[in-house]
Protein backbone atom coordinates (compact mmCIF):
# COMPACT_ATOMS: atom_id res chain seq x y z
CA UNK A 1 0.00 0.00 0.00
CA UNK A 2 2.70 2.44 -1.06
CA UNK A 3 2.27 6.20 -1.42
CA UNK A 4 4.07 8.64 -3.64
CA UNK A 5 5.09 12.30 -3.71
CA UNK A 6 5.96 12.76 -0.07
CA UNK A 7 3.10 10.63 1.24
CA UNK A 8 0.33 12.83 -0.14
CA UNK A 9 -2.65 10.47 0.29
CA UNK A 10 -4.61 10.57 -2.95
CA UNK A 11 -7.74 9.03 -1.44
CA UNK A 12 -7.86 11.40 1.52
CA UNK A 13 -7.02 14.47 -0.56
CA UNK A 14 -9.71 13.63 -3.12
CA UNK A 15 -12.24 13.14 -0.33
CA UNK A 16 -11.25 16.48 1.20
CA UNK A 17 -12.18 18.07 -2.12
CA UNK A 18 -15.61 16.44 -1.76
CA UNK A 19 -15.82 17.71 1.82
CA UNK A 20 -15.53 21.29 0.59
CA UNK A 21 -18.72 20.72 -1.38
CA UNK A 22 -20.36 18.92 1.56
CA UNK A 23 -18.94 20.07 4.91
CA UNK A 24 -20.93 17.35 6.66
CA UNK A 25 -18.94 14.64 4.86
CA UNK A 26 -16.95 12.54 7.33
CA UNK A 27 -13.72 11.75 5.52
CA UNK A 28 -12.50 8.99 7.91
CA UNK A 29 -15.76 7.10 7.37
CA UNK A 30 -15.30 7.32 3.63
CA UNK A 31 -11.75 5.99 3.94
CA UNK A 32 -13.15 3.10 5.95
CA UNK A 33 -15.65 2.57 3.15
CA UNK A 34 -12.80 2.14 0.68
CA UNK A 35 -11.12 -0.29 3.08
CA UNK A 36 -14.31 -2.34 3.30
CA UNK A 37 -14.68 -2.46 -0.48
CA UNK A 38 -11.09 -3.65 -0.90
CA UNK A 39 -11.57 -6.24 1.85
CA UNK A 40 -14.17 -7.95 -0.34
CA UNK A 41 -11.31 -8.87 -2.64
CA UNK A 42 -8.08 -8.98 -0.67
CA UNK A 43 -4.78 -9.29 -2.56
CA UNK A 44 -5.70 -9.53 -6.23
CA UNK A 45 -4.69 -8.90 -9.82
CA UNK A 46 -5.89 -6.21 -12.18
CA UNK A 47 -8.61 -8.37 -13.74
CA UNK A 48 -10.16 -9.20 -10.38
CA UNK A 49 -9.91 -5.55 -9.34
CA UNK A 50 -11.70 -4.34 -12.47
CA UNK A 51 -14.40 -6.97 -11.97
CA UNK A 52 -14.96 -5.74 -8.42
CA UNK A 53 -15.15 -2.05 -9.35
CA UNK A 54 -17.04 -2.22 -12.62
CA UNK A 55 -19.10 -5.40 -12.28
CA UNK A 56 -19.70 -6.03 -8.57
CA UNK A 57 -19.97 -2.37 -7.58
CA UNK A 58 -21.39 -1.40 -10.98
CA UNK A 59 -19.54 1.89 -11.27
CA UNK A 60 -19.85 3.25 -14.79
CA UNK A 61 -19.15 6.36 -16.79
CA UNK A 62 -21.81 9.06 -16.66
CA UNK A 63 -22.58 9.78 -20.28
CA UNK A 64 -25.85 11.62 -19.56
CA UNK A 65 -24.75 14.23 -17.02
CA UNK A 66 -20.98 14.12 -17.53
CA UNK A 67 -20.48 17.71 -16.36
CA UNK A 68 -22.26 17.20 -13.01
CA UNK A 69 -19.89 18.23 -10.18
CA UNK A 70 -21.02 15.15 -8.24
CA UNK A 71 -19.03 13.08 -10.73
CA UNK A 72 -15.85 14.55 -9.23
CA UNK A 73 -16.62 13.67 -5.60
CA UNK A 74 -15.48 10.16 -4.62
CA UNK A 75 -18.27 9.61 -2.11
CA UNK A 76 -20.89 10.58 -4.68
CA UNK A 77 -19.31 8.35 -7.31
CA UNK A 78 -19.72 5.45 -4.91
CA UNK A 79 -23.27 6.52 -3.94
CA UNK A 80 -24.50 7.09 -7.49
CA UNK A 81 -22.29 4.47 -9.18
CA UNK A 82 -21.46 7.16 -11.76
CA UNK A 83 -18.32 9.11 -12.51
CA UNK A 84 -15.98 10.65 -15.03
CA UNK A 85 -12.62 9.21 -16.15
CA UNK A 86 -10.46 10.81 -13.48
CA UNK A 87 -12.68 10.12 -10.47
CA UNK A 88 -13.25 6.53 -11.58
CA UNK A 89 -9.50 6.16 -12.12
CA UNK A 90 -8.80 7.46 -8.61
CA UNK A 91 -11.16 4.86 -7.17
CA UNK A 92 -9.49 2.13 -9.20
CA UNK A 93 -6.03 3.28 -8.08
CA UNK A 94 -6.94 3.55 -4.41
CA UNK A 95 -8.94 0.33 -4.15
CA UNK A 96 -6.13 -1.32 -6.10
CA UNK A 97 -3.53 0.01 -3.66
CA UNK A 98 -5.42 -1.65 -0.84
CA UNK A 99 -5.46 -4.93 -2.79
CA UNK A 100 -1.72 -4.80 -3.60
CA UNK A 101 -2.42 -3.88 -7.23
CA UNK A 102 -0.12 -0.90 -7.91
CA UNK A 103 -1.61 1.43 -10.51
CA UNK A 104 -0.68 4.92 -11.66
CA UNK A 105 -2.59 7.68 -13.41
CA UNK A 106 -2.00 8.74 -17.01
CA UNK A 107 -2.95 12.32 -17.78
CA UNK A 108 -3.92 12.05 -21.44
CA UNK A 109 -5.68 15.29 -22.43
CA UNK A 110 -9.45 15.01 -22.44
CA UNK A 111 -9.61 11.50 -21.00
CA UNK A 112 -7.74 10.34 -17.91
CA UNK A 113 -6.41 6.76 -17.98
CA UNK A 114 -4.66 4.26 -15.68
CA UNK A 115 -1.44 2.31 -16.18
CA UNK A 116 -0.60 -1.12 -14.75
CA UNK A 117 3.22 -1.01 -14.37
CA UNK A 118 3.34 -4.75 -15.11
CA UNK A 119 1.81 -4.08 -18.54
CA UNK A 120 2.78 -0.46 -19.28
CA UNK A 121 1.94 -0.71 -22.98
CA UNK A 122 -1.75 -1.34 -22.26
CA UNK A 123 -3.66 1.48 -20.58
CA UNK A 124 -6.89 1.02 -18.66
CA UNK A 125 -9.95 3.13 -19.45
CA UNK A 126 -11.98 3.22 -16.24
CA UNK A 127 -14.74 5.20 -17.96
CA UNK A 128 -15.29 2.26 -20.30
CA UNK A 129 -15.40 -0.36 -17.56
CA UNK A 130 -11.69 -1.17 -17.49
CA UNK A 131 -11.18 -1.60 -21.22
CA UNK A 132 -7.51 -2.08 -22.19
CA UNK A 133 -6.14 0.32 -24.78
CA UNK A 134 -2.98 0.08 -26.84
CA UNK A 135 -1.35 3.19 -28.31
CA UNK A 136 -3.48 3.09 -31.46
CA UNK A 137 -6.66 2.88 -29.40
CA UNK A 138 -5.45 5.76 -27.20
CA UNK A 139 -4.86 7.87 -30.32
CA UNK A 140 -8.37 7.09 -31.52
CA UNK A 141 -9.80 8.06 -28.12
CA UNK A 142 -7.84 11.32 -28.13
CA UNK A 143 -9.19 12.12 -31.60
CA UNK A 144 -12.76 11.70 -30.40
CA UNK A 145 -12.28 14.27 -27.63
CA UNK A 146 -9.76 16.66 -29.21
CA UNK A 147 -10.14 16.29 -32.97
CA UNK A 148 -8.46 14.17 -35.61
CA UNK A 149 -5.67 16.67 -36.20
CA UNK A 150 -4.24 16.27 -32.69
CA UNK A 151 -1.12 14.11 -32.45
CA UNK A 152 -0.35 11.77 -29.54
CA UNK A 153 3.26 12.36 -28.45
CA UNK A 154 4.77 10.13 -25.76
CA UNK A 155 4.40 12.77 -23.06
CA UNK A 156 0.61 12.65 -23.38
CA UNK A 157 0.75 9.04 -22.17
CA UNK A 158 3.22 9.67 -19.36
CA UNK A 159 2.36 8.57 -15.85
CA UNK A 160 1.43 11.40 -13.47
CA UNK A 161 1.58 11.74 -9.71
CA UNK A 162 -0.84 12.71 -7.00
CA UNK A 163 -0.38 16.46 -7.31
CA UNK A 164 -1.16 16.43 -11.02
CA UNK A 165 -4.25 14.29 -10.40
CA UNK A 166 -5.57 16.63 -7.72
CA UNK A 167 -4.87 19.69 -9.88
CA UNK A 168 -6.79 18.15 -12.75
CA UNK A 169 -9.74 17.17 -10.54
CA UNK A 170 -9.97 20.73 -9.27
CA UNK A 171 -9.61 22.16 -12.78
CA UNK A 172 -12.55 20.00 -13.87
CA UNK A 173 -14.61 21.33 -11.00
CA UNK A 174 -13.58 24.90 -11.83
CA UNK A 175 -14.86 24.49 -15.39
CA UNK A 176 -18.08 22.88 -14.19
CA UNK A 177 -18.72 25.61 -11.61
CA UNK A 178 -18.02 28.37 -14.12
CA UNK A 179 -20.48 26.89 -16.60
CA UNK A 180 -23.09 26.91 -13.84
CA UNK A 181 -22.30 30.39 -12.60
CA UNK A 182 -21.32 28.93 -9.20
CA UNK A 183 -18.89 31.61 -8.02
CA UNK A 184 -18.56 30.15 -4.51
CA UNK A 185 -17.54 26.83 -6.03
CA UNK A 186 -14.91 28.51 -8.19
CA UNK A 187 -13.56 30.31 -5.13
CA UNK A 188 -12.96 27.22 -3.02
CA UNK A 189 -11.73 25.14 -5.95
CA UNK A 190 -9.21 27.85 -6.82
CA UNK A 191 -7.97 28.13 -3.25
CA UNK A 192 -7.43 24.37 -3.12
CA UNK A 193 -5.59 24.40 -6.46
CA UNK A 194 -3.28 27.13 -5.18
CA UNK A 195 -2.57 25.11 -2.02
CA UNK A 196 -1.23 22.09 -3.91
CA UNK A 197 2.56 22.00 -3.44
CA UNK A 198 4.70 22.53 -6.50
CA UNK A 199 2.47 25.01 -8.31
CA UNK A 200 4.47 27.47 -10.39
CA UNK A 201 4.25 31.20 -9.92
CA UNK A 202 2.71 31.53 -13.39
CA UNK A 203 -0.02 29.10 -12.32
CA UNK A 204 -0.71 31.13 -9.16
CA UNK A 205 -0.99 34.33 -11.20
CA UNK A 206 -3.34 32.63 -13.66
CA UNK A 207 -5.53 31.43 -10.78
CA UNK A 208 -5.64 34.94 -9.32
CA UNK A 209 -6.53 36.37 -12.74
CA UNK A 210 -9.34 33.82 -13.02
CA UNK A 211 -10.76 34.96 -9.68
CA UNK A 212 -10.44 38.63 -10.63
CA UNK A 213 -12.31 38.00 -13.88
CA UNK A 214 -15.25 36.75 -11.81
CA UNK A 215 -15.15 39.85 -9.62
CA UNK A 216 -13.55 38.04 -6.66
CA UNK A 217 -10.96 40.77 -6.26
CA UNK A 218 -10.33 40.27 -2.55
CA UNK A 219 -9.68 36.56 -3.06
CA UNK A 220 -7.40 37.27 -6.01
CA UNK A 221 -5.39 39.85 -4.04
CA UNK A 222 -5.04 37.48 -1.08
CA UNK A 223 -3.78 34.72 -3.34
CA UNK A 224 -1.11 36.99 -4.83
CA UNK A 225 -0.05 38.21 -1.38
CA UNK A 226 0.33 34.62 -0.19
CA UNK A 227 2.31 33.74 -3.30
CA UNK A 228 4.66 36.66 -2.69
CA UNK A 229 5.59 35.17 0.71
CA UNK A 230 7.36 32.26 -0.98
CA UNK A 231 10.98 32.58 0.26
CA UNK A 232 12.26 30.99 -2.96
CA UNK A 233 11.00 33.89 -5.06
CA UNK A 234 13.38 36.58 -6.31
CA UNK A 235 12.69 39.84 -4.49
CA UNK A 236 11.72 41.61 -7.68
CA UNK A 237 9.10 38.94 -8.48
CA UNK A 238 7.69 39.17 -4.96
CA UNK A 239 7.43 42.97 -5.27
CA UNK A 240 5.63 42.59 -8.58
CA UNK A 241 3.11 40.20 -7.06
CA UNK A 242 2.49 42.51 -4.11
CA UNK A 243 2.00 45.41 -6.50
CA UNK A 244 -0.60 43.46 -8.48
CA UNK A 245 -2.28 42.49 -5.21
CA UNK A 246 -2.50 46.14 -4.14
CA UNK A 247 -4.06 47.11 -7.46
CA UNK A 248 -6.72 44.40 -7.06
CA UNK A 249 -7.36 45.36 -3.43
CA UNK A 250 -7.81 48.99 -4.43
CA UNK A 251 -10.39 47.98 -7.05
CA UNK A 252 -12.21 45.99 -4.36
CA UNK A 253 -12.30 48.92 -1.96
Buried (B, 14 or more C-beta within 10 A) or exposed (E): EEEEBEEBBBBBBBBBBBBBBEEEBEBEEBBEBBEEBBEEBEEBBBEBBBBBBBEEBEBBBBEEEBEBBBBBBBBBBBEBEBBBBBBBBBBBBBBBBBBBBBBBBBBBEBBBBBBBEEEEEBBBBBBBBBBBBEEEBBBEBBBEEBEEEBEBEEEBBBBBBBBBBBBBBBBBBBEBBBEEEBBEBBBBBBBBBBEBEEBEBEBBBEBBBBBBEBEBBBBBBBBBBBBBEEEEBEEEBBEBBBEBBEBBBEEBE
